């Protein structure tokens, strides 16, 4: 599957590229619930490594052709 995010970049919740996943509030809820993509805590800042975002998105993939009817 193609990568959406640059593997060598750190993304921050306010970056427009993260809108694919949801709002800043949604990302905060996921962190609080220990769900969603892996994240990096840099002091009080939160970052997401591009490889972690791509891994998370690939894990969400659903292939309707492979499911038994």
C-alpha positions as CSV (number, residue, x, y, z in Angstrom):
1,X,0.0,0.0,0.0
2,X,1.3,3.5,-0.8
3,X,2.4,5.7,2.0
4,X,0.5,8.9,2.6
5,X,3.0,10.4,5.1
6,X,6.7,11.1,4.6
7,X,8.5,8.5,6.6
8,X,11.3,10.8,7.6
9,X,9.2,13.6,9.1
10,X,7.7,14.4,12.4
11,X,4.1,15.6,12.2
12,X,2.4,17.8,14.8
13,X,-1.3,17.8,15.6
14,X,-1.8,21.3,14.1
15,X,-0.2,20.2,10.8
16,X,-2.9,20.1,8.0
17,X,-1.7,16.7,6.8
18,X,-3.1,15.1,10.0
19,X,-6.7,16.2,9.1
20,X,-6.9,12.9,7.3
21,X,-7.1,11.2,10.7
22,X,-9.4,13.7,12.3
23,X,-9.4,16.9,14.4
24,X,-6.8,17.9,17.0
25,X,-9.4,17.0,19.7
26,X,-9.9,13.5,18.2
27,X,-6.1,12.9,18.3
28,X,-6.1,14.0,21.9
29,X,-8.9,11.6,22.7
30,X,-7.1,8.7,21.1
31,X,-3.9,9.5,23.1
32,X,-5.9,9.6,26.3
33,X,-7.6,6.3,25.5
34,X,-4.3,4.7,24.3
35,X,-5.7,4.1,20.8
36,X,-4.8,5.6,17.4
37,X,-1.3,5.9,16.0
38,X,1.8,5.8,18.1
39,X,3.1,9.2,19.2
40,X,6.1,10.9,20.6
41,X,6.1,13.2,23.6
42,X,8.6,16.0,23.3
43,X,8.3,17.8,26.6
44,X,4.7,19.1,26.4
45,X,4.5,18.8,22.7
46,X,3.2,15.8,20.8
47,X,4.5,14.5,17.5
48,X,3.8,11.7,15.2
49,X,6.5,10.0,13.2
50,X,5.6,9.5,9.5
51,X,6.3,5.8,9.7
52,X,4.0,5.3,12.7
53,X,1.2,7.2,10.8
54,X,1.6,5.0,7.7
55,X,1.7,1.8,9.8
56,X,-1.5,2.9,11.6
57,X,-3.3,3.7,8.4
58,X,-2.3,0.4,6.8
59,X,-3.6,-1.5,9.8
60,X,-7.0,0.2,9.3
61,X,-7.3,-1.2,5.8
62,X,-10.4,-3.3,5.2
63,X,-10.7,-5.5,2.1
64,X,-14.3,-6.3,1.5
65,X,-13.4,-8.9,-1.1
66,X,-11.6,-11.0,1.4
67,X,-14.4,-11.3,4.0
68,X,-16.6,-14.4,3.9
69,X,-20.3,-13.8,3.2
